[in-house]
Amino acid sequence: MPRIRHTTLACSPGCTVEATLELFGGKWKALILYHLFEDGILRFGELRRRLPNVTQRMLTNQLRELEADGLVSRTVFPEVPPHVEYALTDLGKTLKPVIQALKTWGDQYAHSAPRNKATDWD
């Protein structure tokens, strides 16, 4: 199902949050961005190895959406065999604090005990 894009960000108080989550929300986009922050430039196969549970089709779709949204650049090298590299754009690099905050929160959550009690968070 195609995504419905916001034409204005004044639709509700949380509209900007929703619009932001549309850019990198979902299961794989944040992980793709995280690996690009960590490693800089990655080829498609390298991303597949870092995300072993993603299908080739899903990774391709997620990368296309990130590219269409201006967060990731795709460079094709006309060699035999051809290869493609992905890197963050300047706009994509601005998401680093957001992705890092998600990782920090996830690290704290993963090391908390017991895992199923939300009341332990202050």
C-alpha positions as a Markdown table, in Angstrom:
| # | Residue | x | y | z |
|---|---|---|---|---|
| 1 | Met | 0.0 | 0.0 | 0.0 |
| 2 | Pro | 1.5 | 3.4 | -1.0 |
| 3 | Arg | 2.3 | 5.8 | 1.8 |
| 4 | Ile | 0.2 | 8.9 | 2.1 |
| 5 | Arg | 2.5 | 11.9 | 2.2 |
| 6 | His | 1.8 | 15.0 | 4.3 |
| 7 | Thr | 1.3 | 18.1 | 2.2 |
| 8 | Thr | 1.4 | 20.3 | 5.3 |
| 9 | Leu | 2.7 | 19.7 | 8.8 |
| 10 | Ala | 0.0 | 21.8 | 10.6 |
| 11 | Cys | -2.6 | 19.1 | 10.7 |
| 12 | Ser | -2.3 | 18.3 | 14.4 |
| 13 | Pro | 0.2 | 18.9 | 17.3 |
| 14 | Gly | 1.8 | 15.5 | 16.6 |
| 15 | Cys | 1.9 | 15.9 | 12.9 |
| 16 | Thr | 5.6 | 16.6 | 12.6 |
| 17 | Val | 6.4 | 13.5 | 14.7 |
| 18 | Glu | 4.2 | 11.4 | 12.3 |
| 19 | Ala | 5.9 | 12.9 | 9.3 |
| 20 | Thr | 9.3 | 12.2 | 10.7 |
| 21 | Leu | 8.5 | 8.6 | 11.6 |
| 22 | Glu | 7.2 | 8.1 | 8.0 |
| 23 | Leu | 10.8 | 8.9 | 6.8 |
| 24 | Phe | 12.6 | 6.3 | 8.8 |
| 25 | Gly | 9.9 | 4.3 | 10.6 |
| 26 | Gly | 9.4 | 0.6 | 10.0 |
| 27 | Lys | 11.5 | -2.3 | 10.9 |
| 28 | Trp | 14.5 | -1.8 | 8.6 |
| 29 | Lys | 15.0 | 1.8 | 7.7 |
| 30 | Ala | 16.4 | 2.9 | 11.1 |
| 31 | Leu | 18.7 | -0.1 | 11.0 |
| 32 | Ile | 19.9 | 0.8 | 7.5 |
| 33 | Leu | 20.6 | 4.3 | 8.7 |
| 34 | Tyr | 22.3 | 3.1 | 11.8 |
| 35 | His | 24.7 | 0.9 | 9.8 |
| 36 | Leu | 25.4 | 3.7 | 7.4 |
| 37 | Phe | 26.3 | 6.0 | 10.3 |
| 38 | Glu | 28.6 | 3.3 | 11.7 |
| 39 | Asp | 30.3 | 2.3 | 8.4 |
| 40 | Gly | 29.9 | 5.3 | 6.1 |
| 41 | Ile | 29.5 | 3.8 | 2.6 |
| 42 | Leu | 28.1 | 0.3 | 2.2 |
| 43 | Arg | 27.4 | -1.9 | -0.8 |
| 44 | Phe | 24.1 | -3.7 | -1.1 |
| 45 | Gly | 25.6 | -7.1 | -0.1 |
| 46 | Glu | 27.3 | -5.6 | 2.9 |
| 47 | Leu | 23.9 | -4.2 | 4.1 |
| 48 | Arg | 22.4 | -7.7 | 3.5 |
| 49 | Arg | 25.1 | -9.3 | 5.7 |
| 50 | Arg | 24.4 | -6.7 | 8.5 |
| 51 | Leu | 20.7 | -7.3 | 8.3 |
| 52 | Pro | 20.4 | -11.1 | 7.9 |
| 53 | Asn | 16.7 | -11.3 | 8.5 |
| 54 | Val | 15.7 | -8.8 | 5.8 |
| 55 | Thr | 14.7 | -10.2 | 2.4 |
| 56 | Gln | 16.4 | -8.8 | -0.7 |
| 57 | Arg | 13.2 | -7.4 | -2.0 |
| 58 | Met | 12.4 | -5.6 | 1.3 |
| 59 | Leu | 15.9 | -4.2 | 1.6 |
| 60 | Thr | 15.7 | -2.9 | -2.0 |
| 61 | Asn | 12.3 | -1.3 | -1.3 |
| 62 | Gln | 13.5 | 0.3 | 1.9 |
| 63 | Leu | 16.6 | 1.7 | 0.2 |
| 64 | Arg | 14.6 | 3.1 | -2.6 |
| 65 | Glu | 12.3 | 4.9 | -0.2 |
| 66 | Leu | 15.2 | 6.3 | 1.8 |
| 67 | Glu | 16.7 | 7.5 | -1.5 |
| 68 | Ala | 13.4 | 9.0 | -2.6 |
| 69 | Asp | 13.1 | 10.8 | 0.7 |
| 70 | Gly | 16.6 | 12.3 | 0.2 |
| 71 | Leu | 18.2 | 10.5 | 3.2 |
| 72 | Val | 20.4 | 8.0 | 1.3 |
| 73 | Ser | 22.3 | 8.4 | -1.9 |
| 74 | Arg | 22.9 | 5.6 | -4.4 |
| 75 | Thr | 26.0 | 5.5 | -6.6 |
| 76 | Val | 26.2 | 2.9 | -9.4 |
| 77 | Phe | 29.7 | 2.1 | -10.7 |
| 78 | Pro | 29.7 | 1.0 | -14.3 |
| 79 | Glu | 32.0 | -2.0 | -13.9 |
| 80 | Val | 31.8 | -5.6 | -14.7 |
| 81 | Pro | 30.2 | -6.8 | -12.6 |
| 82 | Pro | 28.5 | -3.5 | -11.7 |
| 83 | His | 28.2 | -2.5 | -8.0 |
| 84 | Val | 26.2 | 0.0 | -6.1 |
| 85 | Glu | 27.1 | 1.9 | -3.0 |
| 86 | Tyr | 24.8 | 3.6 | -0.5 |
| 87 | Ala | 25.7 | 6.5 | 1.7 |
| 88 | Leu | 23.9 | 9.1 | 3.8 |
| 89 | Thr | 23.1 | 12.4 | 2.3 |
| 90 | Asp | 23.6 | 15.6 | 4.3 |
| 91 | Leu | 19.9 | 15.5 | 5.2 |
| 92 | Gly | 20.3 | 11.8 | 6.3 |
| 93 | Lys | 23.2 | 12.7 | 8.5 |
| 94 | Thr | 21.0 | 15.1 | 10.5 |
| 95 | Leu | 19.2 | 12.0 | 11.8 |
| 96 | Lys | 22.2 | 10.8 | 13.6 |
| 97 | Pro | 21.2 | 12.2 | 17.1 |
| 98 | Val | 17.7 | 10.6 | 16.6 |
| 99 | Ile | 19.1 | 7.2 | 15.7 |
| 100 | Gln | 21.7 | 7.4 | 18.5 |
| 101 | Ala | 19.0 | 8.2 | 21.0 |
| 102 | Leu | 17.1 | 5.1 | 19.8 |
| 103 | Lys | 20.2 | 3.0 | 20.3 |
| 104 | Thr | 20.9 | 4.4 | 23.7 |
| 105 | Trp | 17.3 | 3.8 | 24.9 |
| 106 | Gly | 17.4 | 0.3 | 23.4 |
| 107 | Asp | 20.7 | -0.5 | 25.2 |
| 108 | Gln | 19.2 | 0.6 | 28.5 |
| 109 | Tyr | 16.0 | -1.4 | 27.8 |
| 110 | Ala | 18.0 | -4.5 | 26.8 |
| 111 | His | 20.0 | -4.4 | 30.1 |
| 112 | Ser | 17.1 | -3.7 | 32.4 |
| 113 | Ala | 15.6 | -6.4 | 34.6 |
| 114 | Pro | 12.9 | -7.5 | 34.5 |
| 115 | Arg | 12.3 | -6.8 | 30.8 |
| 116 | Asn | 8.5 | -6.8 | 30.9 |
| 117 | Lys | 8.0 | -4.1 | 33.5 |
| 118 | Ala | 7.6 | -0.7 | 32.1 |
| 119 | Thr | 7.2 | 0.7 | 35.6 |
| 120 | Asp | 11.0 | 0.4 | 36.2 |
| 121 | Trp | 11.7 | 3.3 | 33.9 |
| 122 | Asp | 12.1 | 6.7 | 35.5 |
